[in-house]
């Protein structure tokens, strides 16, 4: 259970820039008392026109590899864990895929929170495909523990239709629940588990209570991590809009994320470096 005080939501543009906490985090990193949790799409990499087109920049991969040699680093994503592992391609990095329902890590670590729901997702997949088949610009992606309906390329009015039709499917599948992200609506296991719970599990079972967790993410699903960490950790939201967020600091885009992580690495090495700008 998270006993730390939850943050009060604030508008993203009201948050201080993450450069303000950089020196503090670098000091924690030098002491080996920092743990880094990162969303992938929209945080480490720009959101691509199709998920299969996403790539991790080689320079950023080197930064992550060197950080992971010093402190625990985890990628926490809505993508399947195997897909994240392929994109990141760093054996020393922890992976929490499918919104945290599947966790992989160094030394053969495997933790599965979704297996009991696999059959229900299998049964619902055909219903979802049929429900949205006539909607233009909409496509369905099956993940290990989610059925995602993407409408990134659909006309504006289609989003409401997708939500209505998935709600009808969900009405016949109470073991599942709806969840939304950027231009996507999903059916996921109806279990009290999310990115935040996955982060807390990794902290409790693998990384230890002495580390200070930092979570960087851009999506609505990352709010679960910001909220569950509360004042125990540091939430950094990536974006430029006016949405409410439980994060405490902000970065503008994946470019600033890369600069911030590079500066954190330099600070962890014991070298001073200017913040990430913006």
N, C-alpha and C positions, 0 to 999 in steps of 0.2 A: 504494500500500500504506500502511496506517495503522501508523506506527512508534511511536505513542504508547502508553504503558502502559495496558492495560485496567483498568477499575475492578473491584473485588471486589464481588459482589452483597451487598446488605444488605436487611433488612426495611424496607419503606416507612416504617413508623411510627418507625423508628430514625433517619431522616434529619433533618438540620436544616431548618428552614423556609427557603424561598428568599429571605426578606427579608434574611437574613444576607449574601447576596452581591449585594444590590441596588445598594449604593453603588459597589462595585467595577465592576459591569457598566455603571452609568450613566457612570462615568469613562471606560470604554472606548468607550462610545457617543459621548461628547463629542469624543473623539479620532478618531472614524470608524473604530474598530478592532474593531467588534462586528458579528456576523452573527446574525440571529435566524431560527430554524427552528421551525415550529409545526404540530402536528397540528391537525386540524379538529374532528371529532366527539369530544365528551368533553373537549376542551381549550379551543378557542375558543367552541364552542357546546355546550350540553347534548345528550346523546344523545336523539334524538327517537324516537317510536314507530315511525316509518318514515323511512328516509334522505331521502325527498323532502320531509319536513316540517321539516327542519333550516333554521335561519335564522341569519345573522350580525347581531348587534345593531348598529344604526346608529352608536351611540357608540363601540363597539369598532372598527368600520370606520374611523372618523375617527382613532382612536389608531394603527391599523395604517398608515393612509395617511401620517400625520405621521412615524412611525418610518421608513417606507420612503423618505421623502424625505431621511433622514439616514444610514441604514445599509441594507445588504441585508436584505430580509425574504423568507422563503420559507414557503409552506404545503406540508407533506409529508403526504400522506393516502393512505388506501386507496381513496378515491373516484377516479373518472375525472378526469383533469386538466380536461376541459371543464366538468364538474360543479362542481369546486372554483372554477374561474375565474368561473362564473356566480354562485356563492354569495358569493365575496369581492368580485368586481367592482372590482378595483384593478389597473390596467394595469402599475403599477410593481412589483408583487409577483411573485416567482418561484413557480411551481407545479410540484410533483413529485407527480403522481397515479399511481394504480394501484401503490401501494407503491414509487414511485420509478421505475417502468418507462417513464413518459412525463414529460418535463420541458419546461415552457414558461417563457418569460421575456420581459422587456422587449426591445425591438429585434428582435422576431421570432425569439428563441431557440427552437429545437426540438431535443430530443434524445430518441431512441427506442431503448430497449433490448429491446423485446418483439416487434417486428414478425415475427421469425422463428418465433414461436410462435402467431401468429394463427390459422393453419389448424388447428392441433392443438386449440386452444381451441374453434374453431367445431365441430369434429368431436365434441368431448367434451360440449358443452353439452346436446345431446339426451339423452345417456346420463345426465347428472346429473339433468335434469328427470324422466326416467322413474324413476330410482333412488329419488327422495324423494317421488314424486307422492302416495303414500298416507299420508304422515306429517302429522298435524294441526299446524297453526300454522307450517308450514315453507314458505318461498318462495325462489325462485332469482332472483338478480340477475346478469346478464351485464355485466361491465365490459370495457373494451378488452383488458386483459391479466389477467383473472381471472374465474372463475365462483364467485360467492359463494352459499352456502346459509345463509340466515338462520333462526334458530329462537328469536328473542326472545320470540315469543308462544306458543311450544310448551310442552307439559307437560315437566316436568323430565327424565323418562326418555327423551325424544326425542333429546336431544343425543348420547347414545351410539349410537343407531341411525343418526343422520346421519353420524357419524364412520365407523362400520363400512361404510356403503354407499358413501361417498365413497372409502374406502380400496379397495373393490372396483373402482370405476371407475378409480381411479388406477393399479391394478395392470395395466390394459390400456393405460395412457397414460403410459409412462415419461418422456416429454418434459415432463410436468407434475409438480408436487409439491403436497402438502397444506400449508396454513398456517391457523392459527386466530387469531381475534380475540375481541372481546366478543360472545358469542352469535352467532358466525358462523364457518363453516369454508369455506375457499376452495381451489380448484385454481388454481395459478399456474405460470408458466414455471419449469422446473427449471434455473434459472440462478443463479449466485452474485451475485445483485443484490437489494437490499432498500432500505428507507428510509435505512439508514446509508450504503450505497454511493452512493445518490443525493446525500446530503449531502456526502460526500467528493468526488464528481464536481463538484458546484457550487463547492465551495471551491477545488478545483484548477484548474478550467477557467474559472471566471467571477469568483469573489469574491476570490481571492488568498490567499496563505499568511499574510498579516499580521493577518487578522481573527481574533477569538476567537469560535468558534461556540457558540451556546446553543440547546439543543433542548428544547422543552416538549412532552410527550405523555403520554397516559393509558393506551394500549393495549399489549398484549403485543408487537405489531409495532413499537412505538417502542423496544423494548429493543435492536433491531438498531442504531439510531442511537446510543443511550447507550453501547453496547458498542464500536462502531467508533470513536466519537470519543475514548473513553478520557479520559486526563487532558489532552488537547489542549483540550477544550471543557468546557462546563457542562451536565450533564443535569438537567432538572427534571421529576419525575414528578408527575402529577396524579391524586390519589385518596386514599382513607382506609383501604384494606385492609392485609393483612399479607403481601402477596406479596413475593418477592425482586426486587430491581431493581438495574440498573447505574447508575441515576441517582445524583446526589450531593446533590440538594436536593428538596424536596417543596412542592407546593401542594395545597389540599384539593379544589377543584372549579373549574369554569369561572368562577364568580364571583370567586374569588381570582386566577385567571389574568388576568381583566380588570383587577382592582385592581393587580396586579403590573405589567402592561404600561403602565397609566396612570402608575404611579409611576416606571417606567423612562423613560417619555417626559419626565416632569417633570425627572428627573435629567439626562437628555440635553440638556434645554434649559438646564441649569445651576441649576435650582431644587430645593431640598431638599424632600422630602416623606416623610411617615411610610410605613413598609412596608405590605404588603397585609393585615396582620391575621392572625387565626386562630392 
